[in-house]
Structures are given as C-alpha cells and as structure tokens.
Amino acid sequence: MSSVDRKKRKVNIFQNRKVDKNKRTSSKKSKKSDPDAGLSWTGSPWDKTVWGDLDVNELDLDKSYDDEEREAELKELENKEESQTRPQRQTRWRHAGSTPLTDCSRLPKDWNMNEPDLDADDIEGQIVRAKERLEDNIMPHAFEWKLQHYQGRQDSIDAKRGRWPTGLPIEVVDRLECLDSIRRALEKGDEFEQLPNVLSVMEAYKSGKIRICGLVTYWSKGVQLCQLRPFSWDECIAINMHHKGTKGFWVEGYDISIRIPNNDWFATLPFLFDSGSDVMEIFPNDLPLILGPNRPEVMSFGTSIVDQHGGEVHCPSIQVEVCLLDGKGKRMTPWTLIECDVYPENERPGPGPNYRIDGPVFRNLLYCCYVPDGRNSLITATEELGMHLPNSVPQSRRRPNVREFMPLVAPENRRPVEGIPPVDRAAHALRHPGWPSRARGVPENAPPRPAE
C-alpha cells in the first residue's frame, strides 16, 4: 500500500467499515484507538456528530513530514520496479526497399505497432522509437501519426515549462497552471478572500518550499501556517478556527473525501446520480436552505476548477455534511463530510442541464452495482451481504427504456429489491457543519458555534 493510500485509509474512516460493538467495548485501549467509536450507520438524520478534543498549541506545525514521505515513495518505487518489470523490446524488422512496405500481406509474421517495453507516458522514449520505426520503412504512415502525437505532447509540456522557473517537476508545473487560472478568476471577484493564498502558494511552489506528494499545507490570508504534513480533519478545523478561517483559509495538497461535524438543521435536495463526477455541485441559492434559520458562516476551503463542455468554471469550494435517507426518512449512512463546489450560477427554470451533482457520495458510502436486466437499475446496500441481486441475463437486444433528459438518480420503473431502499426513493440530506463551542487551545475570539 502506498503512502498516499495509507493516509486516505486513515482519514476515510467512514467508508466501507463495519461496526463491531463487541470489539469496541472490549477494552479502553481498543475503544480509544477505534476511530469509529460512537458511530451509528443508521438512525435519525437529527443525530449529532461527536467532536474530537484537540489542542492547537500541541500541534507540531513547524515539523515537516516530507522526509518520511520521500522514504515511503522511494520504497514504493523499489517495490514497483521489482514487481512490474517491463518486457523486452520486440524483434526489430527493417524493410530494405526504397518504397515503404504498406502491404499487410507482406508484413513479417510477428510484426506489430506496439511498444510493450515503453510506458505510454514515456514521451521522449516514444519519440525516439517512432523515428526508428520510420527508418525501418514499414507502415510509415502509422508512425508519422505517432511521432506527431508525442511531439505535440512534448511541445505542450515545453510551452508550460517555459512559463515557470526551470527544474520544476511536471506535476508542479501543472498545478501552477491551475493556480494561475484561479488567480485570474479571483482578480475579477474574490468573495472568500483567497487571492493572497493563491499568490503565496504559487511562490512556494516556484521556490521549491512545497511539492506535490500527498501531504498538505494550511494557509491563512497569504501566510503559511505549517510545513508539509498528513491531512487530518480535526487539525484542519482547529487551525481554521484559530485563524478565524471562514474566509481567507486554504488547504493545499489534499485530494480526498473527509468528514465533518454536524449542525442541527439539514435540508433534502434532489441530485443527479453521476457516476463520473468526483465533486458534489450545488447552486448558490441552495445555501440559504442548507444553512437554516441560524445562518452560520460557511467555511471556504479553496477554489476549484471544473472542466465542462463550455470551458473552465471556477467554483468556491466549501464543506457540507451529507447522508443518504431512505424512503421513510431514516439515515442509511452516517453524516459524512464531503467537498462541495458552489456553481457560479443559480438554478435556472426550464429544460437543459440544470441539476445538482452528487459527486462520489454513493460510491463512498454504499455498496453499488448494476444489473444487466435492461431496466438501468442501480442496486445499493449498506453492507456487502445486503446485495441481494436478481438473476438476470444481459438483454442486449431489448429496446432500451425511454429516458428523460438527465434523469434524477434512476428511472421510476426500476424493479424494487426486497430489503433494499430503491435508489430513486433515496434522498440526499445536507447540512452545514456546527462548530464546537470552543476547542482546547482556541482563543476566546474564535467564531462561535451557531445557537441550537
């Protein structure tokens, strides 16, 4: 397991975990070490999330975990090289005639266009090999295309590198390109005061103070608050409150789904089940409904770039708590924190792509599978043993169901499965995090918790 995978498993404690009450209460030690202590998968949506106890002053924010991460990366690379040795280069065939060999019937028996000894992303190696293939004078049109393809990729990388300091890894260059796009968008409007953070993060990348390695850094109003360290939601909340981070707070380097504490108020909204979406999306006019009557402040987590068919869209990224409700209004899953992008435009009446996107909620919280019965059914369960799948033969010749434009979650004519809430009747419940009244080590002037 890679170092990044280890951190993800440490943070994503709510995902696909069974609750063993006997094991939890067997001893004080096991109870303390169990991150799921007190976790109830099902129940009322009004259930509260238990807060942790963390002292900001006890955090080793000046310590960098980068050296430990480099050692883990090196060990992972060595293990990968040992377990994934690439095959040798295939026999090289050459055509001696002055006219290129383009007759398939005359090709050598074992000749093919593949390069199994080269990685598809080894651009330099692929360019050299394509030139060699052209010299071989066999099917040159194929390798002219391949040379053009990889040369175009190389030119694109060189163009990006030319805009930034020399010697930076390509993943850092790509991140700088992304941050520069965010900078241009924030210069036109910066509701959550993130522009100072973006500028400082860019300078840190350019100077080599931070790198992309699965560790994160926290920033507030352009000031770096810590060195590279593993992500922890408890730490994030404590540091955020310590620096009054409802605005101007930025987490750089994270790429995971995480949990959030609860607020008493929640709202149920319809979402489009999108199996290809990585981030939940809502509309700006959803926020008043989610925040409820107390109107607590929204914690900004940064700015995201969403690639759509019309181009890039820059969205403020916030944190909301989400759970899935069955048809009777009972929780099917725990309240779970998820990153949520706020689309820049409000919901529009009329036809067209006008739905909230649920992101990875179903994939992260439920067992999911499809049944090839021609009904476009999505069957879900909270436990692996709950997947009571009907026997079915793929109906490849059956006329497909008539579907509406971007249907919500699932067609209504799906066949229900006994004991499993139908997906089309399940609802997404959202609520704003209710911060604790005061965490240990947080000053008195930190943002107060909304009144209950």
N, C-alpha and C positions, 0 to 999 in steps of 0.2 A: 504494500500500500504506500502510495506516495505521500510526501509531507503535506501536500495540499489536501489530499483525501483525508488524512488524519485530522486536519483542522476542520474540514467540513463535517466529519462524523462527530467531532467534539461539539460543534455548535448546533448542528441539526438534530438535537436530542428528541424532538417530537416526531421525527419522520420514521415510519415503519418500525416502531418499537412496541413491544408487548409489555404490559404492566403486570409484574409478578408481585402481588401484595404480600405473599408469604416471605419471599426473599427480601422485600423491602423492610419488613418488621423483624427480621431475624436477629439483627444486632444494630447497635448505634453506629458502628463503623460503616456497615453496608448502607444504612439509611442516609448517612451523611454524604457518602460517595455517589449515591444514586441521583443523577440529575432529574429523574422523573418523579422524585418523591412528591407525593401530594397531587400527582397528575391524574385527572379523570378524563378519559377519552370521550365519554358520552355524558349527557345530562342537560341541564337547563342552559340556554345561552346567556343567562344572567350571572352565571358562575364567574367568580373573580380569579385572576391570575395571582399566584403567590410571588411576592417580591423577594429578591435576594438582599443580602446585607453586605455592603462593600464600602470600604473607607478609601476615598480618593487619595489621601495623603500616604497611604501604604503602598500605592502602585509604583512599580519601578519604571516610570515613564522615560527615564534617561538611559535605560538599558536597551541595547539593540539586540534583537534575536536573529540578525542577518547571518552571522557566522554559523549558528546552528542550522539555519535553513540551507546555507551553502553546502554544509557537510551532508545533509539529508539529500539534497539534489545530486551531489556527486555520487553518493551511494546508490541512489535510484538509477542514475545513468549507467553505472557499472553493472548493476543487475540487469538493466535493459539490454546492454551490449552482450552480456553472457547468454541471455535467453532468446534474443532476437538477432541472430546472425543472418545477414542477407546472403542470398545465393550468389554464386559466382557469375561472372558475365557469360552470356551465351556465345556460342561459336560465331565468329565474325566472318561474314560472307562478302566477297567483293566481285563485282562484275567488270570484266576486263574490256568489254566492247566500248566503242565510242558512243553508241546510242544507249540511253538508260534502259534498264530492264524493267518493263511495265507489264509484261505478260504473266498473269498469275499462274498459268500452266507451266511456266519455265522456272518458277521460283525454287530454290533449294528446299529440300524436304522439311527441314526443321526451322526454316526462316520465319520470323515474325517481327512485328513492330515493337514488341515490349522490351523494357529495360528493367528486368527484375532486380538487378544489382544496384540500382539507383533509387533513391527516395524521390517521390513525386515532387517534393518541395526543395530538392537539391537543384536549385536553378542553374548554378554555374556548371554542375556536372551534366545536367540535361542539355545545356547549350553546347558543351564540348562534344557530347555524344551525338547530337543532331548533326553537327558539322562532319563528324566522322562518318555518319550514315550517308550523308550527301556525297562524300568522297567514294563510298562503296558503290554508288551509282545504281542502287536497287530501289525502286519505288521512290524516287527523289521528291515527288510532289507531297508525300506524307510527311517527310522530314523537313521540307521547306515550311510547311504549316507549323510543325512542332517548334522549329527554330524561331519562327516569327512569334509564336505564342510565348515562349520562355524569354525571348529577348524583350518582348513588351513588358513582361513582369519585371525583368531586371531594370528596364528603363524607368518604370514606375517607382521602384524602390530607390533607384539612384536620385530621381527627382525629389522624393520625400527626404532622403538623407541630406540633399543639398540645402534644404531649408533649415537644418538644425546642426548643432555642433557635431564635428566628426567623432567617430568612435563609439557612438551610442548604439546599443542593440536595436534590432529592427522592431521589437515589441515596444520599446520605449519611444521610438520614432512614431509608431502608430498611435500610441497614447498621446503624444504631444500634438499630433494632427487632430485628434479628437478634442483635446482640451482647447486647442486654438479655435476650433469651430464653436465650442461652447463660449469661449471668450467673446467672439464676435457677436453671438446672440445676446449675451448678458450686457454688452455695451449698449444695446437698444432697450433693455429693460431688465432690472435686477431686483425682483420683489423680495427675494430671500437673502440679498446681500452676499452673494457668492463670488463676485468678481475678484476681490482681494485674495480669496483662497485659490482660485484658479490660477491667477498670476504667480502666486508663491509656489504652488505645486509644480507649475511649468519650470520655474527657475530651479527647483530642487531636482527635477529630472535632468535638466540640462547640465547641472553641475555634478551629477552623479551621487548626490546625497541620498536619494532613494532610488529604488529599482522595482521592477515588476517581478514578484517572487511568491505571491500568495500571502504576504504579510501586509499589514495596513499601517497607516499613519493618520492621526487625528489633527485637524486644523481648525482654528477659530480666528476669523477676521484677519486672515493672512499670516497668522503665526502658527508654526509647527509646534504641537503640544507634546509629541513623544517621538521616539525613534521607532524603526520598523519592529512590529510585534504581532503576534497572532491576534485575530479578531475575537473579541468577547463582547456579547451584548450588554452584560452587566457593567463592564468597564465603559462601554460606549455611552450608556445612559448616565453613569456617574460623572464622566468627564464632560458630557454635554451640559448637564445641569450645573456643574461647577463653573462653566463659562457662559451660562445663560444662552444656550445654543438653539433657541427657537429660530434664530436667524444667524447667518454667517458661520455655520458649523458644517464641516466637510469631512467625510471619511474617504481616504484614497487607498485603493488597492483591493477592496472587498469585492467578491463575486459569488455571494452565497445567499440563501434564504435563511432568515433568522426569526426569532420570536420577540414578542413584545408584551408588556403587561397590559392589563385591561382597563377599560373605562366602563361605567355603569350603562351608558347609553350605547345602543347599537342600531344599525339600520340594515334592512334586507333590500338588495337591489338585484335586478336581472343582469346576468353576464353572458357573454358568448363564450362557450367552451371552445378554446382554440388550442389544439394540440401542439401547434408550432410556436406558441407565444412563450417568451421567457419572463415577461414582466407584466404585472397587472396594470391596467389603464382605466382611469375613471375620468369624469368630466369635472370642470371647476364648479359647476352648480350642484354637484353631489356633495361637496364639502360641508355646507350648512346642515344637510340632513345627517351626515355621518358624525359631525361634531356634537350635535344635540343642543339642548337648551343652555348648557353651561358655556358653550363656545370656547373650549380650551384652545391654546395656541398649538399650531401644527409644527412638528419638528421637521426641519428641512435636512435632507441627507446628502444633497448634492444636485447636480443637473445631469440628465441622461439625454443621449441622442438616440432617437427612434428612427430607424430606416423604414420608409414607406414608399409606395409606388410613386408618390409625387415628390419624393426627395426626403431630406432630413428634417426632423421635427425635434426641437429642443424642449424638453419637459422637466419641470421641477420634480424631484424625487422625494417622496415623503414615506413615512412608515404608518401602516394601518394594521389592525389586528383583524384576522379573518377566521371564520369557522364555517362549516357546512351544516345546514339544518335539513332534517328530513321533512316529509310531507306533514308531520304532526308538530313541527316547530321544535323538535328536540335536536340537540347537538349530536352530530355524527363524528366530529373531530374536536380536538382541543382548540382553544383560541391560540392562534399562531401568528407571529409577526411575518409580514411579507413586504417587500419593496413595492411601492405603488407609484406609478408616474401619473401626473395630472396633465391630461391633454390640454393644449392651449385654447381650444375652442369648446364652447358649451354644446350640450346635446341639441341636435337640430331636429325639428319635426319633419316628417315626410320620409320618402324612400332614400336608400343609399347606405353606405357603411356607417352606421350610427349606433354602435353597441359598445358597451364596456367589455374589456377583455379580461378574462380571469387569470391569465398567466399560468404559472405552474401549480396552482392550488390543488387541482385534482391529482396531478402526478405526485405531489409531495405528501399528500395527506391520506390518499386512498389507494387500495389496490384497484387497478383498472384493466379492462380487457374488452376487445371487440369480438362479436360472434358473427361468422360469415353466413347469416341467415337471410340476407337481402333486406333487412329492416334498419340498417345503420344503427344498431343497438350498441350502446356503451354500458357495460355492466360494471358496477363498483361494489366494493365491500371494505369494511374496516379491518378485517382480518383475512389472512390467506385462506383459512378454512371456510370462509364465507363465500367463496367464489363458486356458487352452485351453477355451473354452466350447462345450458341445454345442449343436447346432442344436435349437431347440425352439419349438413353437407353444403359446402360453398355453392351458392346459387349464381354461377357466372352468367347464365343465360336469362335469368329473371329480369323483368323490366324493373329498373330502379324506381324508388319512391319519388314522387313529385315533391321537390323541396322548395321551400321559400328562400328568398334571398338572405343568406347568412342566418339560418335558423338559430334560435336560442337553445343551447345545450344539447337537445336531442329532439327528433321528431316525436310528435304526440302519439303516433300509432305503434310505438315500440311495445314489445311483449313484456309485461312485468314478470319479475322473478321473485318467487316467494321468499320472504325474509330479508330482501334487499331493497332499500328505498329506491324507487325509479329516479334516474338522473334528471329527467325532465321535471320532477317534482321537488328536487333538492334546491335549496336556496343558499346564496352566499350572504352571510351576515358580516357586516363590517362595523368597526367601532374605532374611536380614537384612543390612543394609549392614555391611561390615567396614571400620571407620575406619582411616586410615593410622596408623602407629606414632606419628608426630608431624609435623605440618605446620610449615613455616617460620613463625616468629612466634608459635607457640602455646606457652604456658608448659608447664613440665615436669609440672605437676599436672593437665594436661588428661586426660580419660578415656582410658585406654589401649586399644589395639586388642586384640580378643579373641585368645587364643592360637591358633595354627594347629595 
